[in-house]
Amino acid sequence: MNRFPFPDPSGFDLRAYERLADLLPRLLAEETLDALLDAIADIVEELVPCSAVLLYEVRESDGALVPLLARGLVARDEPVPLELPRRGLQGLAIASVRPLRSEPEQLWEAGQEGSAVEATAAVPLVVRGQPIGCLAIRRRGVGRLFDDDELRFIARLSDVAAITLDNANARTALAELAETDALTGVLNRRGFLTAFDRVLAQAERDGAVTSVLTVDVDGLKTVNDRFGHPAGDAVLVSVANTLRGRTRRGDVIGRLGGDEFAVVLAKAGADEATEVRLELEESLQQARLEVGGGELVPAASFGVASTGEPGAGAAAKDLLARSDLDMYLRKKSRRRGSAG
């Protein structure tokens, strides 16, 4: 229900602006994107008579509009679009960087009449001069077109939404940066352990098995001493890329420090983890790096541990310790074999 609506909808009530100012702290206080989107939809529904609220973001790769929010569509059994090309009222609003609304002749040409008439206001979300998305508000019923005052108010509301969304994205980016290894782009130790705990908690709820691989890059100090630290960095990046290329979406990769990496394999038992280990070892053997006019083959030692093994602990530190032990035993066995 609209507490301060635009009457029927002609006319304008200054209290809507005052109420928007009152609600701004709520938007700024929301810590997750989902909570922020819900808050934006709540505010739109309170201050603007409408039947649906949609919010799209502009996908950087191709400019398509991807919906972040679609409230009110399901109630009318209308499917939520997966994405929209840059056309239609929303696309025009973004291209022109100005608020637009459907006009009476557009509704007539679309064949809408009587109670089926649905007017739309589309306003770009602009940050630092660049459109990052679009807020679209729909309203059904005869005589329910958006007037000039409403469109101006929705534009101000969209400004607030754009600023708070940009702040939320910035907070997310900073959080990711704090948990990302700058050299390799995988999670750092802090981020990895946080994600590992999350996977284990979900596995416990689902009754699923989780495995972890620990990875030590072999001979990194020798590479650094002989070819320099840039060559050692290249080896670390190569190993990280190999881990990324041979794991699944949902698995967790982290650099624990120095020459140590680890991989969490969600919903994977010991047998599957062993298969992944063998694939990774083979992939590293096939990798080649051009260093100092010569060719370098990255090498690493692997350990495996799983929650499904007898006597296995379910904590991240226990699994990592057991995987490290497995790696140590493999290294020891390999040295024995080479010595023989």
Phi and psi in degrees as GROMACS dihedral restraints (atoms count N, CA, C in turn):
[ dihedral_restraints ]
;  ai    aj    ak    al  type     phi  dphi    fc
    3     4     5     6     1   -87.3    20    10
    4     5     6     7     1   119.5    20    10
    6     7     8     9     1   -77.3    20    10
    7     8     9    10     1   -35.8    20    10
    9    10    11    12     1  -126.5    20    10
   10    11    12    13     1    66.4    20    10
   12    13    14    15     1   -77.3    20    10
   13    14    15    16     1   160.0    20    10
   15    16    17    18     1   -76.4    20    10
   16    17    18    19     1   120.5    20    10
   18    19    20    21     1   -62.4    20    10
   19    20    21    22     1   104.7    20    10
   21    22    23    24     1    65.6    20    10
   22    23    24    25     1    27.3    20    10
   24    25    26    27     1  -100.3    20    10
   25    26    27    28     1    14.9    20    10
   27    28    29    30     1   -66.8    20    10
   28    29    30    31     1   156.0    20    10
   30    31    32    33     1    90.1    20    10
   31    32    33    34     1   179.2    20    10
   33    34    35    36     1  -155.0    20    10
   34    35    36    37     1   142.8    20    10
   36    37    38    39     1  -120.8    20    10
   37    38    39    40     1   117.8    20    10
   39    40    41    42     1   -61.9    20    10
   40    41    42    43     1   -23.1    20    10
   42    43    44    45     1   -62.8    20    10
   43    44    45    46     1   -22.6    20    10
   45    46    47    48     1   -62.7    20    10
   46    47    48    49     1   -41.9    20    10
   48    49    50    51     1   -64.3    20    10
   49    50    51    52     1   -42.1    20    10
   51    52    53    54     1   -63.5    20    10
   52    53    54    55     1   -40.5    20    10
   54    55    56    57     1   -66.8    20    10
   55    56    57    58     1   -38.2    20    10
   57    58    59    60     1   -60.4    20    10
   58    59    60    61     1   -41.7    20    10
   60    61    62    63     1   -63.7    20    10
   61    62    63    64     1   -37.9    20    10
   63    64    65    66     1   -65.0    20    10
   64    65    66    67     1   -34.0    20    10
   66    67    68    69     1   -85.0    20    10
   67    68    69    70     1   -11.5    20    10
   69    70    71    72     1   -56.9    20    10
   70    71    72    73     1   -43.4    20    10
   72    73    74    75     1   -57.3    20    10
   73    74    75    76     1   -33.4    20    10
   75    76    77    78     1   -63.3    20    10
   76    77    78    79     1   -43.0    20    10
   78    79    80    81     1   -63.5    20    10
   79    80    81    82     1   -42.4    20    10
   81    82    83    84     1   -69.4    20    10
   82    83    84    85     1   -23.6    20    10
   84    85    86    87     1   -84.8    20    10
   85    86    87    88     1   -17.4    20    10
   87    88    89    90     1   -67.3    20    10
   88    89    90    91     1   132.9    20    10
   90    91    92    93     1   -99.6    20    10
   91    92    93    94     1   -18.9    20    10
   93    94    95    96     1  -116.4    20    10
   94    95    96    97     1   156.4    20    10
   96    97    98    99     1   -63.8    20    10
   97    98    99   100     1   -42.8    20    10
   99   100   101   102     1   -60.9    20    10
  100   101   102   103     1   -43.6    20    10
  102   103   104   105     1   -65.0    20    10
  103   104   105   106     1   -38.8    20    10
  105   106   107   108     1   -65.6    20    10
  106   107   108   109     1   -43.2    20    10
  108   109   110   111     1   -63.2    20    10
  109   110   111   112     1   -41.7    20    10
  111   112   113   114     1   -61.4    20    10
  112   113   114   115     1   -40.8    20    10
  114   115   116   117     1   -65.0    20    10
  115   116   117   118     1   -41.0    20    10
  117   118   119   120     1   -62.0    20    10
  118   119   120   121     1   -44.9    20    10
  120   121   122   123     1   -63.7    20    10
  121   122   123   124     1   -40.7    20    10
  123   124   125   126     1   -59.6    20    10
  124   125   126   127     1   -43.7    20    10
  126   127   128   129     1   -67.4    20    10
  127   128   129   130     1   -42.7    20    10
  129   130   131   132     1   -59.8    20    10
  130   131   132   133     1   -47.3    20    10
  132   133   134   135     1   -65.2    20    10
  133   134   135   136     1   -30.8    20    10
  135   136   137   138     1   -73.8    20    10
  136   137   138   139     1   -37.0    20    10
  138   139   140   141     1  -102.7    20    10
  139   140   141   142     1   -18.0    20    10
  141   142   143   144     1  -129.5    20    10
  142   143   144   145     1   121.1    20    10
  144   145   146   147     1   -58.6    20    10
  145   146   147   148     1   123.7    20    10
  147   148   149   150     1  -157.9    20    10
  148   149   150   151     1   164.3    20    10
  150   151   152   153     1  -110.7    20    10
  151   152   153   154     1   -18.7    20    10
  153   154   155   156     1  -155.2    20    10
  154   155   156   157     1   146.4    20    10
  156   157   158   159     1  -126.5    20    10
  157   158   159   160     1   124.3    20    10
  159   160   161   162     1  -126.9    20    10
  160   161   162   163     1   140.2    20    10
  162   163   164   165     1  -132.6    20    10
  163   164   165   166     1   125.3    20    10
  165   166   167   168     1  -114.7    20    10
  166   167   168   169     1   149.3    20    10
  168   169   170   171     1  -110.6    20    10
  169   170   171   172     1   150.4    20    10
  171   172   173   174     1   -85.1    20    10
  172   173   174   175     1   119.8    20    10
  174   175   176   177     1   -76.3    20    10
  175   176   177   178     1   125.5    20    10
  177   178   179   180     1   -63.6    20    10
  178   179   180   181     1   -33.8    20    10
  180   181   182   183     1   -65.6    20    10
  181   182   183   184     1   -40.5    20    10
  183   184   185   186     1  -136.4    20    10
  184   185   186   187     1     1.5    20    10
  186   187   188   189     1    79.6    20    10
  187   188   189   190     1     3.3    20    10
  189   190   191   192     1   -66.9    20    10
  190   191   192   193     1   153.7    20    10
  192   193   194   195     1   -94.1    20    10
  193   194   195   196     1   117.2    20    10
  195   196   197   198     1  -107.6    20    10
  196   197   198   199     1   124.1    20    10
  198   199   200   201     1   -71.1    20    10
  199   200   201   202     1   128.8    20    10
  201   202   203   204     1   -97.1    20    10
  202   203   204   205     1   -26.4    20    10
  204   205   206   207     1  -144.9    20    10
  205   206   207   208     1   136.1    20    10
  207   208   209   210     1  -147.4    20    10
  208   209   210   211     1    85.2    20    10
  210   211   212   213     1  -101.3    20    10
  211   212   213   214     1   131.6    20    10
  213   214   215   216     1   104.3    20    10
  214   215   216   217     1   -17.2    20    10
  216   217   218   219     1   -75.5    20    10
  217   218   219   220     1   -42.1    20    10
  219   220   221   222     1   -62.2    20    10
  220   221   222   223     1   -34.8    20    10
  222   223   224   225     1   -62.2    20    10
  223   224   225   226     1   -23.8    20    10
  225   226   227   228     1  -103.9    20    10
  226   227   228   229     1    15.4    20    10
  228   229   230   231     1    57.8    20    10
  229   230   231   232     1    31.0    20    10
  231   232   233   234     1   -99.7    20    10
  232   233   234   235     1   128.4    20    10
  234   235   236   237     1   -66.0    20    10
  235   236   237   238     1   144.1    20    10
  237   238   239   240     1   -78.7    20    10
  238   239   240   241     1   123.9    20    10
  240   241   242   243     1   -67.4    20    10
  241   242   243   244     1   140.3    20    10
  243   244   245   246     1   -69.3    20    10
  244   245   246   247     1   -37.1    20    10
  246   247   248   249     1  -166.6    20    10
  247   248   249   250     1   164.2    20    10
  249   250   251   252     1  -127.2    20    10
  250   251   252   253     1   141.6    20    10
  252   253   254   255     1   -71.1    20    10
  253   254   255   256     1   169.4    20    10
  255   256   257   258     1   -79.4    20    10
  256   257   258   259     1    66.2    20    10
  258   259   260   261     1  -144.8    20    10
  259   260   261   262     1  -178.5    20    10
  261   262   263   264     1    76.6    20    10
  262   263   264   265     1  -175.5    20    10
  264   265   266   267     1   -62.2    20    10
  265   266   267   268     1   -41.3    20    10
  267   268   269   270     1   -63.8    20    10
  268   269   270   271     1   -45.3    20    10
  270   271   272   273     1   -63.1    20    10
  271   272   273   274     1   -39.2    20    10
  273   274   275   276     1   -66.0    20    10
  274   275   276   277     1   -38.3    20    10
  276   277   278   279     1   -62.8    20    10
  277   278   279   280     1   -40.8    20    10
  279   280   281   282     1   -70.6    20    10
  280   281   282   283     1   -42.9    20    10
  282   283   284   285     1   -63.3    20    10
  283   284   285   286     1   -38.3    20    10
  285   286   287   288     1   -90.1    20    10
  286   287   288   289     1   -11.4    20    10
  288   289   290   291     1    52.7    20    10
  289   290   291   292     1    49.2    20    10
  291   292   293   294     1  -153.4    20    10
  292   293   294   295     1   154.5    20    10
  294   295   296   297     1   -70.0    20    10
  295   296   297   298     1   140.5    20    10
  297   298   299   300     1  -131.2    20    10
  298   299   300   301     1   160.7    20    10
  300   301   302   303     1  -143.1    20    10
  301   302   303   304     1   155.2    20    10
  303   304   305   306     1   -72.8    20    10
  304   305   306   307     1   137.6    20    10
  306   307   308   309     1  -100.0    20    10
  307   308   309   310     1   160.7    20    10
  309   310   311   312     1   -54.5    20    10
  310   311   312   313     1   -39.3    20    10
  312   313   314   315     1   -69.2    20    10
  313   314   315   316     1   -29.9    20    10
  315   316   317   318     1   -66.6    20    10
  316   317   318   319     1   -40.9    20    10
  318   319   320   321     1   -66.0    20    10
  319   320   321   322     1   -38.6    20    10
  321   322   323   324     1   -66.1    20    10
  322   323   324   325     1   -42.6    20    10
  324   325   326   327     1   -66.0    20    10
  325   326   327   328     1   -29.6    20    10
  327   328   329   330     1   -79.3    20    10
  328   329   330   331     1    -3.5    20    10
  330   331   332   333     1    81.4    20    10
  331   332   333   334     1    14.9    20    10
  333   334   335   336     1   -85.6    20    10
  334   335   336   337     1   133.5    20    10
  336   337   338   339     1  -150.6    20    10
  337   338   339   340     1   160.7    20    10
  339   340   341   342     1    61.0    20    10
  340   341   342   343     1  -140.2    20    10
  342   343   344   345     1   -72.2    20    10
  343   344   345   346     1   -10.4    20    10
  345   346   347   348     1   -81.4    20    10
  346   347   348   349     1    -8.4    20    10
  348   349   350   351     1   -60.6    20    10
  349   350   351   352     1   131.7    20    10
  351   352   353   354     1  -132.2    20    10
  352   353   354   355     1   113.4    20    10
  354   355   356   357     1   -88.9    20    10
  355   356   357   358     1   151.4    20    10
  357   358   359   360     1  -132.7    20    10
  358   359   360   361     1   138.4    20    10
  360   361   362   363     1  -114.9    20    10
  361   362   363   364     1   129.5    20    10
  363   364   365   366     1  -124.8    20    10
  364   365   366   367     1   123.8    20    10
  366   367   368   369     1  -129.5    20    10
  367   368   369   370     1   128.0    20    10
  369   370   371   372     1   -70.0    20    10
  370   371   372   373     1   146.9    20    10
  372   373   374   375     1   -95.4    20    10
  373   374   375   376     1   114.9    20    10
  375   376   377   378     1  -116.7    20    10
  376   377   378   379     1   129.9    20    10
  378   379   380   381     1  -130.3    20    10
  379   380   381   382     1   124.6    20    10
  381   382   383   384     1    50.9    20    10
  382   383   384   385     1    41.4    20    10
  384   385   386   387     1    81.7    20    10
  385   386   387   388     1    -2.7    20    10
  387   388   389   390     1  -115.2    20    10
  388   389   390   391     1   131.0    20    10
  390   391   392   393     1   -70.6    20    10
  391   392   393   394     1   125.6    20    10
  393   394   395   396     1  -108.1    20    10
  394   395   396   397     1    -6.5    20    10
  396   397   398   399     1   178.3    20    10
  397   398   399   400     1  -165.2    20    10
  399   400   401   402     1  -151.9    20    10
  400   401   402   403     1   136.3    20    10
  402   403   404   405     1  -102.4    20    10
  403   404   405   406     1   123.4    20    10
  405   406   407   408     1  -119.0    20    10
  406   407   408   409     1   129.6    20    10
  408   409   410   411     1  -121.3    20    10
  409   410   411   412     1   129.2    20    10
  411   412   413   414     1  -113.5    20    10
  412   413   414   415     1   150.6    20    10
  414   415   416   417     1  -146.3    20    10
  415   416   417   418     1   132.4    20    10
  417   418   419   420     1  -104.6    20    10
  418   419   420   421     1   151.6    20    10
  420   421   422   423     1   119.6    20    10
  421   422   423   424     1   153.1    20    10
  423   424   425   426     1   -65.9    20    10
  424   425   426   427     1   138.8    20    10
  426   427   428   429     1    69.5    20    10
  427   428   429   430     1    25.5    20    10
  429   430   431   432     1  -112.1    20    10
  430   431   432   433     1    29.0    20    10
  432   433   434   435     1   -67.6    20    10
  433   434   435   436     1   153.6    20    10
  435   436   437   438     1   -81.0    20    10
  436   437   438   439     1   129.2    20    10
  438   439   440   441     1   -92.7    20    10
  439   440   441   442     1   178.4    20    10
  441   442   443   444     1   -60.8    20    10
  442   443   444   445     1   -44.1    20    10
  444   445   446   447     1   -63.1    20    10
  445   446   447   448     1   -41.8    20    10
  447   448   449   450     1   -62.6    20    10
  448   449   450   451     1   -44.3    20    10
  450   451   452   453     1   -61.8    20    10
  451   452   453   454     1   -39.2    20    10
  453   454   455   456     1   -64.8    20    10
  454   455   456   457     1   -41.4    20    10
  456   457   458   459     1   -65.6    20    10
  457   458   459   460     1   -42.9    20    10
  459   460   461   462     1   -62.6    20    10
  460   461   462   463     1   -33.8    20    10
  462   463   464   465     1   -63.6    20    10
  463   464   465   466     1   -41.6    20    10
  465   466   467   468     1   -66.7    20    10
  466   467   468   469     1   -39.3    20    10
  468   469   470   471     1   -62.6    20    10
  469   470   471   472     1   -39.2    20    10
  471   472   473   474     1   -67.1    20    10
  472   473   474   475     1   -35.0    20    10
  474   475   476   477     1   -59.7    20    10
  475   476   477   478     1   -44.2    20    10
  477   478   479   480     1   -63.5    20    10
  478   479   480   481     1   -44.4    20    10
  480   481   482   483     1   -61.5    20    10
  481   482   483   484     1   -41.7    20    10
  483   484   485   486     1   -63.5    20    10
  484   485   486   487     1   -43.5    20    10
  486   487   488   489     1   -64.2    20    10
  487   488   489   490     1   -45.4    20    10
  489   490   491   492     1   -69.9    20    10
  490   491   492   493     1   -35.3    20    10
  492   493   494   495     1   -66.1    20    10
  493   494   495   496     1   -40.8    20    10
  495   496   497   498     1   -64.2    20    10
  496   497   498   499     1   -40.3    20    10
  498   499   500   501     1   -62.7    20    10
  499   500   501   502     1   -41.8    20    10
  501   502   503   504     1   -63.7    20    10
  502   503   504   505     1   -41.9    20    10
  504   505   506   507     1   -65.1    20    10
  505   506   507   508     1   -37.3    20    10
  507   508   509   510     1   -66.1    20    10
  508   509   510   511     1   -40.7    20    10
  510   511   512   513     1   -63.2    20    10
  511   512   513   514     1   -41.5    20    10
  513   514   515   516     1   -63.3    20    10
  514   515   516   517     1   -42.4    20    10
  516   517   518   519     1   -64.0    20    10
  517   518   519   520     1   -40.5    20    10
  519   520   521   522     1   -65.7    20    10
  520   521   522   523     1   -40.8    20    10
  522   523   524   525     1   -63.4    20    10
  523   524   525   526     1   -41.3    20    10
  525   526   527   528     1   -66.0    20    10
  526   527   528   529     1   -38.6    20    10
  528   529   530   531     1   -63.7    20    10
  529   530   531   532     1   -38.8    20    10
  531   532   533   534     1   -68.0    20    10
  532   533   534   535     1   -18.5    20    10
  534   535   536   537     1  -113.6    20    10
  535   536   537   538     1    14.6    20    10
  537   538   539   540     1  -117.4    20    10
  538   539   540   541     1   136.7    20    10
  540   541   542   543     1   -73.6    20    10
  541   542   543   544     1   122.0    20    10
  543   544   545   546     1   -64.0    20    10
  544   545   546   547     1   -33.4    20    10
  546   547   548   549     1   -75.9    20    10
  547   548   549   550     1   -49.7    20    10
  549   550   551   552     1   -98.6    20    10
  550   551   552   553     1   -18.6    20    10
  552   553   554   555     1    83.4    20    10
  553   554   555   556     1    -3.0    20    10
  555   556   557   558     1   -87.6    20    10
  556   557   558   559     1   175.6    20    10
  558   559   560   561     1   -64.8    20    10
  559   560   561   562     1   146.3    20    10
  561   562   563   564     1   -83.1    20    10
  562   563   564   565     1  -177.1    20    10
  564   565   566   567     1   -58.3    20    10
  565   566   567   568     1   -45.4    20    10
  567   568   569   570     1   -61.1    20    10
  568   569   570   571     1   -49.7    20    10
  570   571   572   573     1   -64.6    20    10
  571   572   573   574     1   -38.8    20    10
  573   574   575   576     1   -63.8    20    10
  574   575   576   577     1   -47.7    20    10
  576   577   578   579     1   -64.6    20    10
  577   578   579   580     1   -36.3    20    10
  579   580   581   582     1   -63.3    20    10
  580   581   582   583     1   -46.3    20    10
  582   583   584   585     1   -67.5    20    10
  583   584   585   586     1   -37.0    20    10
  585   586   587   588     1   -60.5    20    10
  586   587   588   589     1   -47.0    20    10
  588   589   590   591     1   -60.2    20    10
  589   590   591   592     1   -37.6    20    10
  591   592   593   594     1   -65.6    20    10
  592   593   594   595     1   -42.8    20    10
  594   595   596   597     1   -64.3    20    10
  595   596   597   598     1   -42.9    20    10
  597   598   599   600     1   -64.3    20    10
  598   599   600   601     1   -40.0    20    10
  600   601   602   603     1   -63.8    20    10
  601   602   603   604     1   -42.0    20    10
  603   604   605   606     1   -66.5    20    10
  604   605   606   607     1   -39.1    20    10
  606   607   608   609     1   -63.6    20    10
  607   608   609   610     1   -38.0    20    10
  609   610   611   612     1   -65.3    20    10
  610   611   612   613     1   -39.6    20    10
  612   613   614   615     1   -65.9    20    10
  613   614   615   616     1   -37.6    20    10
  615   616   617   618     1   -88.4    20    10
  616   617   618   619     1    -7.3    20    10
  618   619   620   621     1    67.7    20    10
  619   620   621   622     1    32.6    20    10
  621   622   623   624     1  -103.0    20    10
  622   623   624   625     1   161.8    20    10
  624   625   626   627     1   -95.3    20    10
  625   626   627   628     1   145.0    20    10
  627   628   629   630     1  -127.4    20    10
  628   629   630   631     1   140.2    20    10
  630   631   632   633     1  -123.4    20    10
  631   632   633   634     1   158.4    20    10
  633   634   635   636     1  -135.7    20    10
  634   635   636   637     1   140.5    20    10
  636   637   638   639     1  -109.2    20    10
  637   638   639   640     1   133.1    20    10
  639   640   641   642     1  -106.2    20    10
  640   641   642   643     1   143.3    20    10
  642   643   644   645     1  -132.7    20    10
  643   644   645   646     1   123.5    20    10
  645   646   647   648     1  -112.7    20    10
  646   647   648   649     1   124.8    20    10
  648   649   650   651     1   -74.7    20    10
  649   650   651   652     1   123.9    20    10
  651   652   653   654     1   -81.0    20    10
  652   653   654   655     1   137.6    20    10
  654   655   656   657     1    69.1    20    10
  655   656   657   658     1    23.4    20    10
  657   658   659   660     1   -65.7    20    10
  658   659   660   661     1   -39.7    20    10
  660   661   662   663     1   -61.9    20    10
  661   662   663   664     1   -40.7    20    10
  663   664   665   666     1   -62.4    20    10
  664   665   666   667     1   -42.0    20    10
  666   667   668   669     1   -62.4    20    10
  667   668   669   670     1   -44.7    20    10
  669   670   671   672     1   -61.5    20    10
  670   671   672   673     1   -43.9    20    10
  672   673   674   675     1   -68.4    20    10
  673   674   675   676     1   -36.9    20    10
  675   676   677   678     1   -85.3    20    10
  676   677   678   679     1   -41.2    20    10
  678   679   680   681     1  -112.8    20    10
  679   680   681   682     1   -10.2    20    10
  681   682   683   684     1   101.1    20    10
  682   683   684   685     1   160.4    20    10
  684   685   686   687     1   -65.1    20    10
  685   686   687   688     1   -31.5    20    10
  687   688   689   690     1   -58.0    20    10
  688   689   690   691     1   -36.5    20    10
  690   691   692   693     1   -67.6    20    10
  691   692   693   694     1   -41.3    20    10
  693   694   695   696     1   -62.4    20    10
  694   695   696   697     1   -39.4    20    10
  696   697   698   699     1   -62.4    20    10
  697   698   699   700     1   -40.0    20    10
  699   700   701   702     1   -62.8    20    10
  700   701   702   703     1   -37.3    20    10
  702   703   704   705     1   -63.9    20    10
  703   704   705   706     1   -45.6    20    10
  705   706   707   708     1   -61.4    20    10
  706   707   708   709     1   -42.4    20    10
  708   709   710   711     1   -64.4    20    10
  709   710   711   712     1   -40.2    20    10
  711   712   713   714     1   -63.0    20    10
  712   713   714   715     1   -43.1    20    10
  714   715   716   717     1   -63.8    20    10
  715   716   717   718     1   -44.2    20    10
  717   718   719   720     1   -60.5    20    10
  718   719   720   721     1   -41.7    20    10
  720   721   722   723     1   -66.0    20    10
  721   722   723   724     1   -36.6    20    10
  723   724   725   726     1   -64.2    20    10
  724   725   726   727     1   -43.6    20    10
  726   727   728   729     1   -60.7    20    10
  727   728   729   730     1   -42.7    20    10
  729   730   731   732     1   -63.6    20    10
  730   731   732   733     1   -41.1    20    10
  732   733   734   735     1   -73.7    20    10
  733   734   735   736     1   -17.5    20    10
  735   736   737   738     1  -114.7    20    10
  736   737   738   739     1    13.2    20    10
  738   739   740   741     1  -118.7    20    10
  739   740   741   742     1   168.7    20    10
  741   742   743   744     1   -97.3    20    10
  742   743   744   745     1   161.4    20    10
  744   745   746   747     1   -64.4    20    10
  745   746   747   748     1   131.8    20    10
  747   748   749   750     1   104.7    20    10
  748   749   750   751     1   -21.2    20    10
  750   751   752   753     1   -75.4    20    10
  751   752   753   754     1   160.2    20    10
  753   754   755   756     1  -121.2    20    10
  754   755   756   757     1   127.4    20    10
  756   757   758   759     1  -117.0    20    10
  757   758   759   760     1   135.0    20    10
  759   760   761   762     1  -144.2    20    10
  760   761   762   763     1   152.3    20    10
  762   763   764   765     1  -101.8    20    10
  763   764   765   766     1   114.1    20    10
  765   766   767   768     1   -81.3    20    10
  766   767   768   769     1   -14.4    20    10
  768   769   770   771     1   140.6    20    10
  769   770   771   772     1   144.1    20    10
  771   772   773   774     1    56.8    20    10
  772   773   774   775     1  -118.0    20    10
  774   775   776   777     1  -102.8    20    10
  775   776   777   778     1    17.5    20    10
  777   778   779   780     1  -105.2    20    10
  778   779   780   781     1   131.1    20    10
  780   781   782   783     1  -124.4    20    10
  781   782   783   784     1   165.8    20    10
  783   784   785   786     1  -150.0    20    10
  784   785   786   787     1   151.7    20    10
  786   787   788   789     1  -133.0    20    10
  787   788   789   790     1   125.6    20    10
  789   790   791   792     1   -94.4    20    10
  790   791   792   793     1   125.5    20    10
  792   793   794   795     1  -105.5    20    10
  793   794   795   796     1   103.0    20    10
  795   796   797   798     1   -71.0    20    10
  796   797   798   799     1   138.3    20    10
  798   799   800   801     1    53.7    20    10
  799   800   801   802     1    43.5    20    10
  801   802   803   804     1  -132.7    20    10
  802   803   804   805     1   129.6    20    10
  804   805   806   807     1   -86.1    20    10
  805   806   807   808     1  -174.8    20    10
  807   808   809   810     1   -62.1    20    10
  808   809   810   811     1   -40.2    20    10
  810   811   812   813     1   -63.7    20    10
  811   812   813   814     1   -46.2    20    10
  813   814   815   816     1   -65.6    20    10
  814   815   816   817     1   -38.8    20    10
  816   817   818   819     1   -63.5    20    10
  817   818   819   820     1   -38.0    20    10
  819   820   821   822     1   -64.1    20    10
  820   821   822   823     1   -40.6    20    10
  822   823   824   825     1   -60.3    20    10
  823   824   825   826     1   -43.1    20    10
  825   826   827   828     1   -63.1    20    10
  826   827   828   829     1   -42.5    20    10
  828   829   830   831     1   -57.9    20    10
  829   830   831   832     1   -45.8    20    10
  831   832   833   834     1   -64.4    20    10
  832   833   834   835     1   -39.5    20    10
  834   835   836   837     1   -64.3    20    10
  835   836   837   838     1   -40.9    20    10
  837   838   839   840     1   -67.4    20    10
  838   839   840   841     1   -41.3    20    10
  840   841   842   843     1   -60.7    20    10
  841   842   843   844     1   -43.0    20    10
  843   844   845   846     1   -65.2    20    10
  844   845   846   847     1   -41.1    20    10
  846   847   848   849     1   -63.8    20    10
  847   848   849   850     1   -40.3    20    10
  849   850   851   852     1   -66.0    20    10
  850   851   852   853     1   -37.1    20    10
  852   853   854   855     1   -63.7    20    10
  853   854   855   856     1   -25.9    20    10
  855   856   857   858     1   -90.2    20    10
  856   857   858   859     1   -11.1    20    10
  858   859   860   861     1   -75.4    20    10
  859   860   861   862     1   147.0    20    10
  861   862   863   864     1  -136.8    20    10
  862   863   864   865     1   136.1    20    10
  864   865   866   867     1  -123.7    20    10
  865   866   867   868     1   133.5    20    10
  867   868   869   870     1   -85.7    20    10
  868   869   870   871     1   112.9    20    10
  870   871   872   873     1  -134.9    20    10
  871   872   873   874     1   124.2    20    10
  873   874   875   876     1    55.9    20    10
  874   875   876   877     1    36.6    20    10
  876   877   878   879     1    79.3    20    10
  877   878   879   880     1     0.6    20    10
  879   880   881   882     1  -123.7    20    10
  880   881   882   883     1  -172.0    20    10
  882   883   884   885     1  -117.1    20    10
  883   884   885   886     1   135.1    20    10
  885   886   887   888     1  -122.8    20    10
  886   887   888   889     1   134.1    20    10
  888   889   890   891     1  -107.5    20    10
  889   890   891   892     1   112.9    20    10
  891   892   893   894     1   -62.6    20    10
  892   893   894   895     1   145.4    20    10
  894   895   896   897     1  -137.5    20    10
  895   896   897   898     1   151.7    20    10
  897   898   899   900     1  -152.3    20    10
  898   899   900   901     1   156.2    20    10
  900   901   902   903     1  -108.1    20    10
  901   902   903   904     1   143.1    20    10
  903   904   905   906     1  -122.1    20    10
  904   905   906   907     1   147.0    20    10
  906   907   908   909     1  -128.9    20    10
  907   908   909   910     1   154.3    20    10
  909   910   911   912     1  -132.7    20    10
  910   911   912   913     1   139.7    20    10
  912   913   914   915     1  -146.2    20    10
  913   914   915   916     1   152.0    20    10
  915   916   917   918     1  -141.8    20    10
  916   917   918   919     1   147.4    20    10
  918   919   920   921     1   -70.5    20    10
  919   920   921   922     1   -16.8    20    10
  921   922   923   924     1   -84.3    20    10
  922   923   924   925     1    -1.7    20    10
  924   925   926   927     1   -83.7    20    10
  925   926   927   928     1   150.7    20    10
  927   928   929   930     1   -57.5    20    10
  928   929   930   931     1   131.1    20    10
  930   931   932   933     1    74.3    20    10
  931   932   933   934     1     9.7    20    10
  933   934   935   936     1   -74.9    20    10
  934   935   936   937     1   136.5    20    10
  936   937   938   939     1   -79.3    20    10
  937   938   939   940     1   158.3    20    10
  939   940   941   942     1  -100.8    20    10
  940   941   942   943     1    -3.3    20    10
  942   943   944   945     1   -84.1    20    10
  943   944   945   946     1   151.3    20    10
  945   946   947   948     1   -59.3    20    10
  946   947   948   949     1   -43.8    20    10
  948   949   950   951     1   -64.1    20    10
  949   950   951   952     1   -34.5    20    10
  951   952   953   954     1   -67.5    20    10
  952   953   954   955     1   -44.2    20    10
  954   955   956   957     1   -65.0    20    10
  955   956   957   958     1   -41.1    20    10
  957   958   959   960     1   -64.3    20    10
  958   959   960   961     1   -40.3    20    10
  960   961   962   963     1   -64.1    20    10
  961   962   963   964     1   -41.9    20    10
  963   964   965   966     1   -69.2    20    10
  964   965   966   967     1   -36.4    20    10
  966   967   968   969     1   -68.3    20    10
  967   968   969   970     1   -38.4    20    10
  969   970   971   972     1   -61.7    20    10
  970   971   972   973     1   -41.1    20    10
  972   973   974   975     1   -63.1    20    10
  973   974   975   976     1   -43.2    20    10
  975   976   977   978     1   -60.4    20    10
  976   977   978   979     1   -40.6    20    10
  978   979   980   981     1   -65.9    20    10
  979   980   981   982     1   -41.4    20    10
  981   982   983   984     1   -60.7    20    10
  982   983   984   985     1   -44.6    20    10
  984   985   986   987     1   -64.0    20    10
  985   986   987   988     1   -37.0    20    10
  987   988   989   990     1   -66.5    20    10
  988   989   990   991     1   -41.5    20    10
  990   991   992   993     1   -62.6    20    10
  991   992   993   994     1   -44.1    20    10
  993   994   995   996     1   -61.3    20    10
  994   995   996   997     1   -43.1    20    10
  996   997   998   999     1   -64.8    20    10
  997   998   999  1000     1   -37.2    20    10
  999  1000  1001  1002     1   -67.8    20    10
 1000  1001  1002  1003     1   -38.7    20    10
 1002  1003  1004  1005     1   -65.7    20    10
 1003  1004  1005  1006     1   -40.3    20    10
 1005  1006  1007  1008     1   -60.3    20    10
 1006  1007  1008  1009     1   -43.5    20    10
 1008  1009  1010  1011     1   -64.0    20    10
 1009  1010  1011  1012     1   -41.2    20    10
 1011  1012  1013  1014     1   -71.2    20    10
 1012  1013  1014  1015     1   -32.0    20    10
 1014  1015  1016  1017     1   -70.8    20    10
 1015  1016  1017  1018     1   -32.3    20    10
